[in-house]
Structures are given as structure tokens and as C-alpha cells.
């Protein structure tokens, strides 16, 4: 099995993010849910980076800045529901 390289989200972070939206603090999260949420976040971050790079390229710049991310943020908000449907 090939081992994946690169940054990963810590399990504790995923748990805290999910628990932030739960009404019952005793809600348990199984490992599959953490894995799926981690994959969704990874896709979201990569998508944000790619779109910000494209925005900088459109402006003939070689360096991506926070302003590029801010410009593509509305697109990402629209991207999230579609991402959930893809993983469903």
C-alpha cells in the first residue's frame, strides 16, 4: 500500500471542528467519519490553493497573496455543497 505524503489534519482538530456543530457534547465520532472529514478538508484546502493560484496568474502575478484567496472565497462557499454531494 502506497503511503500518502504531505500535510494531514490531526484527529483532534477534526473532532473539535465536528463537535463545534453538535448540540450534544457527548456525541461520539467514529474513525470513518474523521477520515471522510479529513479528506473533505484536504480537498477544500487544495481547491482553495489552486483557485488562488489561478487568480494570481490571471493578474499576471507570480506570488499568491491573501487578496487572491479573498477574491475566490465566494466560489469556495459555493463549492462546499457540491463537494458534499460528490462524497455522498
N, CA, C and O atoms as a GROMACS GRO file, in nm:
protein
  352
    1UNK      N    1   0.084  -0.118   0.000
    1UNK     CA    2   0.000   0.000   0.000
    1UNK      C    3   0.089   0.125   0.000
    1UNK      O    4   0.183   0.134   0.078
    2UNK      N    5   0.058   0.218  -0.087
    2UNK     CA    6   0.138   0.338  -0.100
    2UNK      C    7   0.102   0.437   0.010
    2UNK      O    8  -0.015   0.463   0.037
    3UNK      N    9   0.205   0.490   0.074
    3UNK     CA   10   0.182   0.584   0.184
    3UNK      C   11   0.169   0.725   0.129
    3UNK      O   12   0.249   0.768   0.046
    4UNK      N   13   0.068   0.797   0.176
    4UNK     CA   14   0.043   0.932   0.129
    4UNK      C   15   0.140   1.030   0.196
    4UNK      O   16   0.164   1.022   0.316
    5UNK      N   17   0.194   1.121   0.117
    5UNK     CA   18   0.287   1.221   0.167
    5UNK      C   19   0.215   1.355   0.180
    5UNK      O   20   0.110   1.377   0.120
    6UNK      N   21   0.272   1.444   0.259
    6UNK     CA   22   0.219   1.578   0.271
    6UNK      C   23   0.155   1.602   0.406
    6UNK      O   24   0.156   1.517   0.494
    7UNK      N   25   0.100   1.721   0.419
    7UNK     CA   26   0.038   1.761   0.545
    7UNK      C   27  -0.095   1.689   0.565
    7UNK      O   28  -0.167   1.659   0.470
    8UNK      N   29  -0.125   1.662   0.690
    8UNK     CA   30  -0.252   1.599   0.724
    8UNK      C   31  -0.315   1.674   0.841
    8UNK      O   32  -0.245   1.741   0.918
    9UNK      N   33  -0.444   1.663   0.854
    9UNK     CA   34  -0.514   1.722   0.967
    9UNK      C   35  -0.509   1.627   1.084
    9UNK      O   36  -0.527   1.506   1.068
   10UNK      N   37  -0.485   1.680   1.202
   10UNK     CA   38  -0.481   1.597   1.322
   10UNK      C   39  -0.623   1.554   1.360
   10UNK      O   40  -0.719   1.629   1.341
   11UNK      N   41  -0.633   1.434   1.411
   11UNK     CA   42  -0.762   1.379   1.453
   11UNK      C   43  -0.831   1.470   1.554
   11UNK      O   44  -0.952   1.488   1.549
   12UNK      N   45  -0.754   1.527   1.646
   12UNK     CA   46  -0.810   1.615   1.748
   12UNK      C   47  -0.875   1.739   1.686
   12UNK      O   48  -0.980   1.785   1.731
   13UNK      N   49  -0.812   1.793   1.582
   13UNK     CA   50  -0.867   1.909   1.513
   13UNK      C   51  -1.000   1.874   1.447
   13UNK      O   52  -1.097   1.948   1.457
   14UNK      N   53  -1.002   1.760   1.379
   14UNK     CA   54  -1.126   1.716   1.313
   14UNK      C   55  -1.236   1.697   1.416
   14UNK      O   56  -1.350   1.741   1.395
   15UNK      N   57  -1.204   1.632   1.527
   15UNK     CA   58  -1.303   1.612   1.634
   15UNK      C   59  -1.357   1.744   1.686
   15UNK      O   60  -1.477   1.759   1.705
   16UNK      N   61  -1.268   1.840   1.709
   16UNK     CA   62  -1.312   1.971   1.760
   16UNK      C   63  -1.400   2.043   1.658
   16UNK      O   64  -1.500   2.104   1.695
   17UNK      N   65  -1.362   2.036   1.531
   17UNK     CA   66  -1.443   2.100   1.427
   17UNK      C   67  -1.582   2.039   1.420
   17UNK      O   68  -1.682   2.111   1.410
   18UNK      N   69  -1.589   1.907   1.426
   18UNK     CA   70  -1.720   1.841   1.420
   18UNK      C   71  -1.802   1.868   1.546
   18UNK      O   72  -1.922   1.894   1.537
   19UNK      N   73  -1.738   1.862   1.662
   19UNK     CA   74  -1.811   1.886   1.787
   19UNK      C   75  -1.861   2.029   1.799
   19UNK      O   76  -1.957   2.056   1.872
   20UNK      N   77  -1.797   2.119   1.729
   20UNK     CA   78  -1.840   2.259   1.731
   20UNK      C   79  -1.985   2.272   1.683
   20UNK      O   80  -2.056   2.362   1.726
   21UNK      N   81  -2.028   2.182   1.595
   21UNK     CA   82  -2.162   2.188   1.538
   21UNK      C   83  -2.261   2.092   1.604
   21UNK      O   84  -2.380   2.097   1.573
   22UNK      N   85  -2.216   2.006   1.692
   22UNK     CA   86  -2.306   1.914   1.760
   22UNK      C   87  -2.371   1.980   1.880
   22UNK      O   88  -2.307   2.058   1.951
   23UNK      N   89  -2.498   1.951   1.901
   23UNK     CA   90  -2.568   2.006   2.018
   23UNK      C   91  -2.533   1.929   2.144
   23UNK      O   92  -2.523   1.988   2.251
   24UNK      N   93  -2.515   1.799   2.132
   24UNK     CA   94  -2.482   1.715   2.247
   24UNK      C   95  -2.331   1.697   2.255
   24UNK      O   96  -2.272   1.635   2.166
   25UNK      N   97  -2.266   1.749   2.360
   25UNK     CA   98  -2.120   1.738   2.370
   25UNK      C   99  -2.071   1.594   2.389
   25UNK      O  100  -1.952   1.568   2.374
   26UNK      N  101  -2.161   1.502   2.420
   26UNK     CA  102  -2.123   1.362   2.439
   26UNK      C  103  -2.126   1.282   2.309
   26UNK      O  104  -2.100   1.161   2.309
   27UNK      N  105  -2.159   1.347   2.199
   27UNK     CA  106  -2.166   1.279   2.070
   27UNK      C  107  -2.031   1.218   2.035
   27UNK      O  108  -1.927   1.284   2.044
   28UNK      N  109  -2.033   1.093   1.996
   28UNK     CA  110  -1.910   1.021   1.958
   28UNK      C  111  -1.895   1.025   1.806
   28UNK      O  112  -1.993   1.024   1.732
   29UNK      N  113  -1.770   1.031   1.763
   29UNK     CA  114  -1.739   1.034   1.620
   29UNK      C  115  -1.651   0.914   1.590
   29UNK      O  116  -1.545   0.897   1.650
   30UNK      N  117  -1.696   0.829   1.496
   30UNK     CA  118  -1.615   0.711   1.466
   30UNK      C  119  -1.500   0.746   1.370
   30UNK      O  120  -1.499   0.853   1.311
   31UNK      N  121  -1.407   0.655   1.357
   31UNK     CA  122  -1.286   0.682   1.278
   31UNK      C  123  -1.316   0.703   1.130
   31UNK      O  124  -1.244   0.778   1.063
   32UNK      N  125  -1.420   0.639   1.078
   32UNK     CA  126  -1.457   0.660   0.938
   32UNK      C  127  -1.503   0.803   0.914
   32UNK      O  128  -1.470   0.864   0.811
   33UNK      N  129  -1.580   0.857   1.008
   33UNK     CA  130  -1.627   0.996   0.995
   33UNK      C  131  -1.509   1.093   0.997
   33UNK      O  132  -1.507   1.190   0.922
   34UNK      N  133  -1.413   1.066   1.084
   34UNK     CA  134  -1.294   1.152   1.091
   34UNK      C  135  -1.215   1.143   0.961
   34UNK      O  136  -1.167   1.245   0.910
   35UNK      N  137  -1.202   1.024   0.907
   35UNK     CA  138  -1.130   1.005   0.781
   35UNK      C  139  -1.198   1.079   0.666
   35UNK      O  140  -1.131   1.146   0.587
   36UNK      N  141  -1.329   1.067   0.657
   36UNK     CA  142  -1.404   1.134   0.550
   36UNK      C  143  -1.394   1.286   0.564
   36UNK      O  144  -1.371   1.356   0.466
   37UNK      N  145  -1.410   1.335   0.686
   37UNK     CA  146  -1.400   1.479   0.709
   37UNK      C  147  -1.260   1.530   0.677
   37UNK      O  148  -1.244   1.639   0.621
   38UNK      N  149  -1.159   1.452   0.710
   38UNK     CA  150  -1.021   1.490   0.679
   38UNK      C  151  -1.000   1.499   0.528
   38UNK      O  152  -0.935   1.592   0.480
   39UNK      N  153  -1.055   1.404   0.454
   39UNK     CA  154  -1.046   1.407   0.308
   39UNK      C  155  -1.118   1.529   0.251
   39UNK      O  156  -1.068   1.594   0.159
   40UNK      N  157  -1.235   1.560   0.305
   40UNK     CA  158  -1.310   1.677   0.257
   40UNK      C  159  -1.231   1.805   0.282
   40UNK      O  160  -1.224   1.892   0.194
   41UNK      N  161  -1.172   1.817   0.399
   41UNK     CA  162  -1.093   1.936   0.430
   41UNK      C  163  -0.970   1.947   0.340
   41UNK      O  164  -0.933   2.056   0.296
   42UNK      N  165  -0.908   1.832   0.313
   42UNK     CA  166  -0.791   1.833   0.225
   42UNK      C  167  -0.830   1.879   0.085
   42UNK      O  168  -0.760   1.961   0.025
   43UNK      N  169  -0.940   1.828   0.033
   43UNK     CA  170  -0.987   1.869  -0.099
   43UNK      C  171  -1.019   2.018  -0.100
   43UNK      O  172  -0.987   2.089  -0.195
   44UNK      N  173  -1.082   2.065   0.007
   44UNK     CA  174  -1.118   2.206   0.018
   44UNK      C  175  -0.993   2.295   0.017
   44UNK      O  176  -0.990   2.396  -0.053
   45UNK      N  177  -0.892   2.257   0.093
   45UNK     CA  178  -0.768   2.336   0.101
   45UNK      C  179  -0.695   2.336  -0.033
   45UNK      O  180  -0.647   2.440  -0.078
   46UNK      N  181  -0.686   2.220  -0.097
   46UNK     CA  182  -0.620   2.212  -0.227
   46UNK      C  183  -0.697   2.295  -0.330
   46UNK      O  184  -0.637   2.367  -0.410
   47UNK      N  185  -0.828   2.285  -0.328
   47UNK     CA  186  -0.910   2.363  -0.420
   47UNK      C  187  -0.890   2.512  -0.398
   47UNK      O  188  -0.880   2.589  -0.494
   48UNK      N  189  -0.883   2.554  -0.273
   48UNK     CA  190  -0.859   2.696  -0.242
   48UNK      C  191  -0.723   2.741  -0.295
   48UNK      O  192  -0.712   2.849  -0.353
   49UNK      N  193  -0.622   2.659  -0.276
   49UNK     CA  194  -0.487   2.694  -0.323
   49UNK      C  195  -0.483   2.704  -0.475
   49UNK      O  196  -0.424   2.797  -0.530
   50UNK      N  197  -0.544   2.608  -0.542
   50UNK     CA  198  -0.544   2.609  -0.689
   50UNK      C  199  -0.618   2.731  -0.743
   50UNK      O  200  -0.570   2.797  -0.835
   51UNK      N  201  -0.733   2.760  -0.685
   51UNK     CA  202  -0.810   2.876  -0.733
   51UNK      C  203  -0.738   3.008  -0.704
   51UNK      O  204  -0.741   3.099  -0.786
   52UNK      N  205  -0.673   3.017  -0.589
   52UNK     CA  206  -0.597   3.139  -0.557
   52UNK      C  207  -0.478   3.154  -0.653
   52UNK      O  208  -0.446   3.265  -0.694
   53UNK      N  209  -0.414   3.043  -0.688
   53UNK     CA  210  -0.304   3.047  -0.786
   53UNK      C  211  -0.354   3.094  -0.922
   53UNK      O  212  -0.290   3.176  -0.988
   54UNK      N  213  -0.468   3.042  -0.963
   54UNK     CA  214  -0.525   3.084  -1.092
   54UNK      C  215  -0.559   3.232  -1.090
   54UNK      O  216  -0.539   3.302  -1.189
   55UNK      N  217  -0.610   3.280  -0.977
   55UNK     CA  218  -0.644   3.422  -0.965
   55UNK      C  219  -0.518   3.508  -0.977
   55UNK      O  220  -0.520   3.610  -1.046
   56UNK      N  221  -0.411   3.467  -0.912
   56UNK     CA  222  -0.285   3.541  -0.921
   56UNK      C  223  -0.231   3.539  -1.064
   56UNK      O  224  -0.182   3.641  -1.114
   57UNK      N  225  -0.241   3.425  -1.130
   57UNK     CA  226  -0.195   3.413  -1.269
   57UNK      C  227  -0.276   3.504  -1.360
   57UNK      O  228  -0.221   3.567  -1.450
   58UNK      N  229  -0.406   3.510  -1.337
   58UNK     CA  230  -0.493   3.598  -1.415
   58UNK      C  231  -0.449   3.744  -1.404
   58UNK      O  232  -0.461   3.822  -1.498
   59UNK      N  233  -0.397   3.778  -1.286
   59UNK     CA  234  -0.350   3.915  -1.263
   59UNK      C  235  -0.202   3.932  -1.299
   59UNK      O  236  -0.140   4.032  -1.264
   60UNK      N  237  -0.146   3.833  -1.370
   60UNK     CA  238  -0.004   3.834  -1.412
   60UNK      C  239   0.092   3.849  -1.295
   60UNK      O  240   0.192   3.920  -1.305
   61UNK      N  241   0.062   3.782  -1.185
   61UNK     CA  242   0.149   3.782  -1.067
   61UNK      C  243   0.202   3.642  -1.043
   61UNK      O  244   0.134   3.543  -1.072
   62UNK      N  245   0.322   3.634  -0.990
   62UNK     CA  246   0.384   3.504  -0.962
   62UNK      C  247   0.365   3.461  -0.817
   62UNK      O  248   0.386   3.345  -0.784
   63UNK      N  249   0.325   3.554  -0.732
   63UNK     CA  250   0.310   3.525  -0.590
   63UNK      C  251   0.162   3.534  -0.550
   63UNK      O  252   0.094   3.631  -0.583
   64UNK      N  253   0.115   3.433  -0.480
   64UNK     CA  254  -0.024   3.433  -0.432
   64UNK      C  255  -0.028   3.505  -0.298
   64UNK      O  256   0.053   3.480  -0.210
   65UNK      N  257  -0.123   3.595  -0.285
   65UNK     CA  258  -0.138   3.674  -0.163
   65UNK      C  259  -0.277   3.651  -0.105
   65UNK      O  260  -0.363   3.590  -0.169
   66UNK      N  261  -0.299   3.699   0.015
   66UNK     CA  262  -0.428   3.681   0.081
   66UNK      C  263  -0.542   3.742  -0.001
   66UNK      O  264  -0.654   3.694   0.003
   67UNK      N  265  -0.512   3.849  -0.074
   67UNK     CA  266  -0.616   3.912  -0.156
   67UNK      C  267  -0.668   3.817  -0.263
   67UNK      O  268  -0.786   3.823  -0.299
   68UNK      N  269  -0.582   3.731  -0.314
   68UNK     CA  270  -0.626   3.633  -0.414
   68UNK      C  271  -0.722   3.532  -0.351
   68UNK      O  272  -0.823   3.494  -0.411
   69UNK      N  273  -0.689   3.491  -0.231
   69UNK     CA  274  -0.778   3.399  -0.159
   69UNK      C  275  -0.912   3.467  -0.131
   69UNK      O  276  -1.018   3.405  -0.146
   70UNK      N  277  -0.907   3.593  -0.090
   70UNK     CA  278  -1.031   3.666  -0.061
   70UNK      C  279  -1.119   3.678  -0.185
   70UNK      O  280  -1.241   3.674  -0.176
   71UNK      N  281  -1.057   3.692  -0.300
   71UNK     CA  282  -1.134   3.705  -0.425
   71UNK      C  283  -1.204   3.575  -0.463
   71UNK      O  284  -1.311   3.578  -0.524
   72UNK      N  285  -1.144   3.461  -0.430
   72UNK     CA  286  -1.204   3.333  -0.469
   72UNK      C  287  -1.292   3.274  -0.359
   72UNK      O  288  -1.357   3.172  -0.380
   73UNK      N  289  -1.294   3.337  -0.242
   73UNK     CA  290  -1.371   3.285  -0.130
   73UNK      C  291  -1.518   3.261  -0.162
   73UNK      O  292  -1.571   3.157  -0.123
   74UNK      N  293  -1.587   3.353  -0.231
   74UNK     CA  294  -1.728   3.325  -0.265
   74UNK      C  295  -1.744   3.198  -0.349
   74UNK      O  296  -1.844   3.127  -0.336
   75UNK      N  297  -1.647   3.170  -0.435
   75UNK     CA  298  -1.653   3.047  -0.515
   75UNK      C  299  -1.641   2.924  -0.426
   75UNK      O  300  -1.706   2.823  -0.451
   76UNK      N  301  -1.558   2.933  -0.322
   76UNK     CA  302  -1.540   2.819  -0.231
   76UNK      C  303  -1.665   2.791  -0.150
   76UNK      O  304  -1.699   2.676  -0.124
   77UNK      N  305  -1.734   2.896  -0.111
   77UNK     CA  306  -1.859   2.878  -0.037
   77UNK      C  307  -1.959   2.804  -0.125
   77UNK      O  308  -2.036   2.721  -0.075
   78UNK      N  309  -1.959   2.834  -0.254
   78UNK     CA  310  -2.046   2.764  -0.348
   78UNK      C  311  -1.996   2.622  -0.374
   78UNK      O  312  -2.077   2.534  -0.404
   79UNK      N  313  -1.866   2.599  -0.362
   79UNK     CA  314  -1.805   2.469  -0.389
   79UNK      C  315  -1.838   2.366  -0.281
   79UNK      O  316  -1.849   2.247  -0.311
   80UNK      N  317  -1.853   2.410  -0.156
   80UNK     CA  318  -1.873   2.317  -0.044
   80UNK      C  319  -1.993   2.224  -0.060
   80UNK      O  320  -1.976   2.103  -0.044
   81UNK      N  321  -2.112   2.274  -0.091
   81UNK     CA  322  -2.224   2.180  -0.108
   81UNK      C  323  -2.201   2.079  -0.220
   81UNK      O  324  -2.243   1.964  -0.210
   82UNK      N  325  -2.135   2.120  -0.326
   82UNK     CA  326  -2.105   2.029  -0.437
   82UNK      C  327  -2.007   1.922  -0.393
   82UNK      O  328  -2.018   1.807  -0.435
   83UNK      N  329  -1.911   1.958  -0.308
   83UNK     CA  330  -1.814   1.863  -0.256
   83UNK      C  331  -1.883   1.756  -0.173
   83UNK      O  332  -1.850   1.638  -0.183
   84UNK      N  333  -1.977   1.796  -0.091
   84UNK     CA  334  -2.051   1.701  -0.008
   84UNK      C  335  -2.128   1.604  -0.095
   84UNK      O  336  -2.133   1.484  -0.066
   85UNK      N  337  -2.188   1.652  -0.202
   85UNK     CA  338  -2.262   1.565  -0.293
   85UNK      C  339  -2.170   1.466  -0.363
   85UNK      O  340  -2.209   1.352  -0.388
   86UNK      N  341  -2.048   1.508  -0.396
   86UNK     CA  342  -1.952   1.417  -0.461
   86UNK      C  343  -1.913   1.302  -0.370
   86UNK      O  344  -1.893   1.190  -0.416
   87UNK      N  345  -1.902   1.329  -0.240
   87UNK     CA  346  -1.860   1.226  -0.146
   87UNK      C  347  -1.975   1.139  -0.098
   87UNK      O  348  -1.953   1.036  -0.034
   88UNK      N  349  -2.096   1.179  -0.127
   88UNK     CA  350  -2.213   1.107  -0.080
   88UNK      C  351  -2.230   0.975  -0.153
   88UNK      O  352  -2.325   0.901  -0.126
   0.00000   0.00000   0.00000
